[in-house]
């Protein structure tokens, strides 16, 4: 009876979701990251990064050539996972620092729950062992969280090399492996391997269908100022933007900053801006004004604010990296922030399927039965309760497999939000699958977060929110451009 009702109110994958009330009428200036914000890449890019980093491990770090037998698997890892550097374990952790059992991997094999509990004296990770915003901790990289979309090949490569060493009984130091893989992935970017490959075959690697130009043109038509701050180099950005926007792409932006070295750009006051000429040569002029049509390198946000005067909540900045792009802007500078989460679209499409809705409806029903019927202590009732617990565990595994067979959804563990979602909720005012979602909203639209019922609030109010249409971006309620 419940499933048809839920099916009639499916979520819109192209909606924008709000963590904090925000009106676009207050936004005068729009800022953007480049990679996975203005431009999206095809599935071929992660294979390229994986293969290039694997070759660097072999050729420059003297790793066994046999690791070439491992290929990139796009279905292995998800974003937001944690890696225990000392134990060489990849895992998923929830918002309360608990490991989701069944998602701990040593190499390419899952670690039994009993072993995980023995290693960690339970499944909780203490605060002092968790990463801070940028992957460090008081104990020196005890846990590294992979928040970047570019980190998916890194997780796969770490797991594959771990797998090779384990299968061949090779004694190795996990800390050295982590550092070597990290350096190899970094060198794919720094040495220009990735940039040259994309520029040489731009149609293979860049997806053209994200309607970036339409978004920028709409904002320009409504008199909005726009700027770009990216860590990518000048020529790479220029060629990519010419491909997805057009030769006149710079006319749309009031300020363009490349090789910004985020997140240091938002914190380091010492680095001045440098102008980049048409040939990519750095000029030595002192910068007194950030001019439209010019490209600038390095710099820092404090100098940016002084030269532009763009301060506070009239600025909305979009990026895909919750820490490097968004955290400092919302915590220290009062900008509004928008997170681009490409995985959101595919996850919502899964959540809209009848099979998923049936599974989740029955899972919630089982949970309710367990909660209400546990007061019955007689043997027959207890036997039924144990059967329900077993079925509930099976349903949870089925639910996880809808998204990713190894780690499930990037947003949720069994019941709790993931650590990834916790940070997303803290550092992003709004989030969406791509910038093209902005095309569904008027420039004066106000985003209202849904009132999430607290655990102690009335069930009737909770049910009203869950089953009603109050402020929920359902498919048939998409706001259209006038």
Secondary structure, DSSP 8 states (H G I E B T S, - for coil): -HHHHHHTT-B-TT--EESS-EEGGG--EEEE-SBTTTBEE-THHHHHHHHHHHHHHHHTS---GGGGG----TTS--TT-EEETTTTEEE-BBTTSBB-TT--EETTEE--HHHHHHHHTSSB--GGGS--TTS--TTSSSEEE--SGGGHHHHHHHHHHHHHHHHTT----HHHHHHHHHHHHHHHHHTSHHHHHHHHTHHHHEE-TT-HHHHHHHHHHTT-EEEEE-SS-HHHHHHHHHHHT-TTGGGG-SEEEES--TTGGGT--S--EEEE-TTS-B-----SS--TT-EEEE--HHHHHHHH---GGGEEEEES-IIIIIIHHHHHS--EEEEE-THHHHHHHHHTSHHHHHHHHHHHHHHHHHHHHTT--SHHHHHHHHHHHHHHHHHHHHHHHHH-TTT--SSBSSSSBBHHHHHHHHH-SEEES-GGGGGGS-TT-EE-------TTS-HHHHHHHHHS-TT--BGGG-----
